[in-house]
């Protein structure tokens, strides 16, 4: 069994808390803004996708599918970037995540392309898994 007290004393623990809070905030904000679609909680999206497919709803299916695809692609990209960056992998992944979060904010502010914003947000939070 892992030593939890040692993990709590780790200098990386505050970063983990901040990243978890960021993911939760972005997920909650996106859920309210984008037709009740999660950009971080893929278990909820897979359940919602199955329900939407049986009820044949249009736009939520698109948002949920884009979130699932974006998250998986982001996780793969984050792991690949971390591997290529080596020792600075975490910093590279967090920089990439930040760029995609800002891109999603820009898309939301400049245009009405909500589907693109959903995919960018999910991609960014998928990348966060590698950090």
C-alpha positions in Angstrom: 0.0 0.0 0.0 1.5 3.4 -1.0 2.5 5.8 1.8 -0.1 8.6 1.4 1.6 10.9 3.9 4.7 10.9 1.8 2.7 11.8 -1.3 1.0 14.7 0.6 4.5 16.1 1.5 5.7 16.0 -2.0 6.7 19.4 -3.5 4.5 18.4 -6.5 1.3 18.0 -4.4 0.3 21.7 -4.6 0.6 21.6 -8.4 -1.5 18.5 -8.6 -4.2 20.2 -6.5 -4.2 23.3 -8.7 -4.4 21.2 -11.9 -7.3 19.2 -10.5 -9.1 22.4 -9.5 -8.4 23.9 -12.9 -9.8 20.8 -14.6 -12.9 20.8 -12.4 -13.5 24.5 -13.0 -13.1 24.2 -16.8 -15.3 21.1 -16.8 -18.1 22.7 -14.8 -17.9 25.9 -17.0 -18.0 23.9 -20.2 -20.8 21.7 -18.9 -23.0 24.8 -18.3 -22.0 26.5 -21.6 -21.9 23.6 -24.1 -25.1 21.6 -23.9 -24.2 19.7 -20.7 -21.1 18.3 -22.2 -18.1 17.4 -20.0 -14.6 18.2 -21.3 -12.8 16.4 -18.6 -15.1 13.7 -17.2 -15.2 11.1 -20.0 -17.1 8.6 -18.0 -20.0 11.0 -17.9 -19.7 11.7 -21.6 -19.7 8.0 -22.6 -22.9 7.5 -20.6 -24.4 10.6 -22.1 -23.4 9.5 -25.6 -25.2 6.2 -25.1 -28.3 7.9 -23.8 -28.2 10.5 -26.6 -27.9 7.8 -29.3 -30.9 6.0 -28.1 -32.9 9.2 -27.8 -31.5 10.5 -31.2 -30.7 14.0 -30.0 -28.6 16.1 -32.5 -26.2 18.7 -31.2 -25.4 17.1 -27.8 -24.3 14.0 -29.7 -21.9 16.1 -31.7 -20.5 17.9 -28.6 -20.1 14.6 -26.7 -18.4 12.8 -29.6 -16.0 15.7 -30.1 -15.2 15.9 -26.4 -14.4 12.1 -26.4 -12.3 12.3 -29.5 -10.5 15.5 -28.4 -9.7 14.1 -24.9 -8.2 10.9 -26.3 -6.2 12.8 -28.9 -5.0 15.2 -26.2 -3.9 12.3 -23.9 -2.0 10.8 -26.8 -0.4 14.1 -27.7 0.5 14.9 -24.1 2.2 11.5 -23.6 4.0 11.9 -26.9 5.1 15.4 -26.1 6.3 14.4 -22.6 8.3 11.6 -24.1 10.0 13.8 -26.7 10.7 16.6 -24.3 12.4 14.2 -21.8 13.3 15.9 -18.6 11.2 19.0 -19.4 8.2 16.9 -20.4 5.9 18.2 -17.7 6.6 21.8 -18.5 6.1 21.1 -22.3 2.8 19.4 -21.6 1.6 22.2 -19.3 2.6 24.8 -21.9 0.7 22.9 -24.6 -2.3 22.6 -22.4 -2.2 26.3 -21.7 -2.1 27.1 -25.4 -5.1 24.9 -26.2 -7.1 26.4 -23.3 -6.3 29.9 -24.6 -7.2 28.8 -28.1 -10.6 27.5 -26.9 -11.2 30.8 -25.1 -10.3 32.7 -28.2 -12.7 30.6 -30.4 -15.5 31.2 -27.8 -14.9 34.9 -27.7 -14.4 35.6 -31.4 -16.9 33.2 -33.0 -19.9 30.9 -32.3 -18.0 27.7 -33.1 -18.9 26.0 -29.9 -18.1 22.5 -31.3 -14.5 23.6 -32.0 -14.2 25.1 -28.4 -15.4 21.8 -26.9 -12.8 19.8 -28.8 -10.0 22.2 -27.9 -11.0 22.2 -24.2 -11.2 18.4 -24.2 -7.8 18.1 -26.0 -6.2 20.4 -23.4 -7.6 18.5 -20.5 -6.6 15.2 -22.1 -3.0 16.6 -22.4 -3.1 17.4 -18.7 -3.2 13.6 -18.0 0.4 13.4 -19.1 1.5 16.0 -16.5 
